């Protein structure tokens, strides 16, 4: 079995940046990922990425991929990682749904995925009105009443997107106060199409072939809201379930130090899958570059 100098798991902002840095360092690298772009590909309008006053998530993803493809970087995709192991000889084994790989160093940059509501009807109506990506699926609900679940930036971003095409948006949040950036909150509150339900919780999703309504509990009382779309925007969970050998925090994020080292030698992690605060695209890129430089230093100072 071929032994790579570096395996990179994930091709979002952190993974792609690590791959570009590895190519410039002439590190023998293989990238394994389920997709390109990760959460960035699902993002809407991006106005805080240095160098672009405005760019959409899909456009920035395309720029990332274009940069990576400019180098001779090998990428296996789509491929899902199921386990990682540290062998007695010091090499790291990565097991996927397609095979096994060996490497001297490893960077985990697998990002996060949307947290489910875990309510009755959610699974039944997934992709039948229940969605987790306003950027991807929003246009399907043009002219229809929808509900956006959540109170953070992702929920408000989805709300602002749907304001352009939906006559009624119910913004439902379990907290008493929205937690998104003030500018977005102000825009939502000023919009006649948006009705904010704070201190509220979705209990059921109902319909026939497609979503027809949701049951919302507020102050002990149940309310039926007629909607045809439900956008779940209640946060993200780290894609770290395969990394059983690594130390994680209570949220399942991989713990790293300032050099992106994990508790296992030669294993590094970067981006949203880690416990680094502030999940931002530009931060993930920086962490990806740091992780690669740390891996390069490890390769340069160890004998194999």
Residue pairs with C-beta under 8 A, 6 or more apart in sequence:
1 100
1 101
1 102
2 101
2 102
3 91
3 102
3 103
3 104
4 28
4 29
4 30
4 101
4 102
4 103
4 104
5 27
5 28
5 29
5 103
5 104
5 105
5 299
6 22
6 27
6 28
6 29
6 30
6 103
6 104
6 105
6 106
6 107
6 292
6 295
6 299
7 29
7 30
7 31
7 32
7 92
7 94
7 101
7 103
7 105
7 106
7 107
8 15
8 18
8 19
8 22
8 29
8 30
8 31
8 32
8 106
8 107
8 109
9 15
9 31
9 32
9 33
9 81
9 94
9 106
9 107
9 108
9 109
9 110
10 31
10 32
10 33
10 38
10 108
10 109
10 110
10 111
10 239
10 271
10 273
11 19
11 31
11 33
11 35
11 36
11 37
11 38
11 68
11 75
11 77
11 109
12 37
12 38
12 39
12 40
12 109
12 110
12 111
12 271
12 272
12 284
13 37
13 38
13 40
13 64
13 271
13 281
13 282
13 284
13 285
13 288
14 109
14 111
14 270
14 271
14 272
14 284
14 285
14 287
14 288
14 291
15 31
15 33
15 38
15 107
15 109
15 110
15 270
15 271
15 288
16 36
16 64
16 65
16 67
16 68
16 288
17 64
17 284
17 285
17 286
17 288
17 289
17 292
18 107
18 109
18 270
18 288
18 289
18 291
18 292
18 295
19 29
19 31
19 68
19 71
19 73
19 75
19 292
20 67
20 68
20 71
20 73
21 288
21 289
21 292
21 293
21 296
22 29
22 73
22 292
22 295
22 296
23 29
23 71
23 72
23 73
24 71
25 292
25 296
27 292
27 295
27 296
27 299
29 73
29 74
30 74
30 75
30 76
30 101
30 103
31 73
31 74
31 75
31 76
31 77
32 75
32 76
32 77
32 79
32 81
32 94
32 96
32 101
33 75
33 76
33 77
33 78
33 79
34 77
34 78
34 79
34 80
35 41
35 77
35 78
36 61
36 64
36 65
36 77
37 57
37 58
37 61
37 64
37 65
38 111
38 272
39 111
39 112
39 236
39 272
40 57
40 60
40 61
40 64
40 281
41 57
41 58
41 61
42 57
42 133
42 135
42 136
43 56
43 57
43 60
43 135
43 157
43 281
44 56
44 57
44 134
44 135
44 157
44 158
44 160
44 161
45 54
45 56
45 157
46 52
46 54
46 55
46 56
46 57
46 60
46 281
47 53
47 54
48 280
48 282
49 55
49 60
49 281
49 282
50 282
52 60
55 63
56 135
57 135
58 135
60 281
68 75
76 96
76 98
79 96
79 97
79 98
80 96
80 97
81 94
81 95
81 96
81 110
81 242
82 95
82 96
82 97
82 242
83 94
83 95
83 242
83 244
84 92
84 93
84 94
84 95
84 106
84 108
84 242
84 243
84 244
84 245
84 246
84 267
85 92
85 93
85 95
85 245
86 92
86 93
86 245
86 264
86 265
86 266
86 267
87 93
87 102
90 104
90 265
90 266
90 304
91 102
91 103
91 104
92 102
92 103
92 104
92 105
92 106
92 266
92 267
93 100
93 101
93 102
94 100
94 101
94 102
94 103
94 106
104 266
104 299
104 302
104 304
105 266
105 267
105 268
105 295
105 298
105 299
106 266
106 267
106 268
107 260
107 268
107 269
107 270
107 288
107 291
107 292
107 295
108 240
108 243
108 246
108 254
108 262
108 267
108 268
108 269
108 270
108 273
109 269
109 270
109 271
109 273
109 284
109 288
109 291
110 238
110 239
110 240
110 273
111 238
111 239
111 271
111 272
111 273
111 284
112 236
112 237
112 238
112 239
112 272
112 273
112 279
113 236
113 237
113 239
114 132
114 133
114 232
114 233
114 234
114 235
114 236
114 237
115 232
115 234
115 235
115 236
115 237
116 122
116 232
117 149
117 202
117 205
117 232
117 234
119 202
119 203
119 204
119 205
120 203
120 204
120 205
121 130
121 204
121 205
121 206
121 207
122 130
122 205
122 232
124 205
125 205
125 207
125 210
125 211
125 230
128 207
128 209
128 210
128 211
129 205
129 207
129 210
129 211
129 227
129 228
129 229
129 230
130 205
130 211
130 230
130 232
131 137
131 229
131 230
131 231
131 232
132 231
132 232
132 233
133 231
134 148
134 157
134 158
134 161
134 162
134 231
134 233
135 161
137 229
137 231
138 158
138 161
138 162
138 165
138 231
139 165
140 229
141 162
141 165
141 166
141 228
141 229
142 165
142 166
143 165
143 166
143 167
144 166
144 167
144 227
144 228
144 229
145 166
145 167
145 168
145 169
145 170
145 226
145 227
145 228
145 229
146 162
146 166
146 168
146 169
146 170
146 227
146 228
146 229
146 230
146 231
147 169
147 170
147 171
147 172
147 202
147 214
147 225
147 227
147 229
147 230
147 231
148 155
148 158
148 159
148 162
148 169
148 170
148 171
148 172
148 231
148 233
149 155
149 172
149 173
149 202
149 230
149 231
149 232
149 233
149 234
150 158
150 172
150 173
150 232
150 233
150 234
150 235
151 171
151 173
151 174
151 175
151 177
151 178
151 179
151 180
151 198
152 179
152 180
152 233
152 234
152 235
153 180
153 181
153 184
154 233
154 235
155 171
155 173
155 180
155 231
155 233
155 234
156 171
156 178
156 180
156 181
156 184
156 185
156 188
157 180
157 184
157 233
158 231
158 233
159 169
159 171
159 184
159 188
159 194
160 184
160 187
160 188
162 169
162 231
163 169
163 187
163 188
163 191
163 193
163 194
166 193
166 229
167 193
168 193
168 195
169 191
169 193
169 194
169 195
170 195
170 197
170 216
170 225
170 227
171 178
171 188
171 194
171 195
171 196
171 197
172 197
172 200
172 201
172 202
172 216
173 196
173 197
173 198
173 199
173 200
174 199
174 200
174 201
175 198
175 199
176 198
176 199
177 198
178 185
178 188
178 196
178 198
188 194
188 196
189 196
197 216
197 218
199 218
199 219
200 216
200 217
200 218
201 216
201 217
201 218
202 214
202 215
202 216
202 217
202 230
203 215
203 216
203 217
203 222
204 214
204 215
205 211
205 214
205 230
206 212
206 213
206 214
206 215
207 213
210 228
211 227
211 228
211 229
211 230
212 226
212 227
212 228
213 224
213 225
213 226
213 227
214 224
214 225
214 227
214 230
215 222
215 223
215 224
215 225
216 222
216 223
216 224
216 225
217 223
236 272
236 279
237 251
237 252
238 248
238 251
238 252
238 253
238 254
238 272
238 273
238 274
239 273
240 246
240 248
240 252
240 253
240 254
240 273
241 252
243 254
245 264
246 254
246 255
246 262
246 263
246 264
246 267
246 269
247 254
247 255
247 262
247 263
248 254
248 255
248 275
249 255
249 275
251 275
253 273
253 274
253 275
254 262
254 269
254 273
254 274
254 275
255 262
255 263
255 274
255 275
256 262
256 268
256 269
256 270
256 274
256 275
256 276
259 268
259 290
259 294
260 268
260 269
260 270
260 274
260 287
260 290
260 291
260 294
261 267
261 268
261 294
262 268
262 269
266 295
266 298
266 302
268 291
268 294
268 295
269 291
270 284
270 287
270 288
270 290
270 291
271 284
271 287
271 288
272 279
272 284
274 287
276 283
276 287
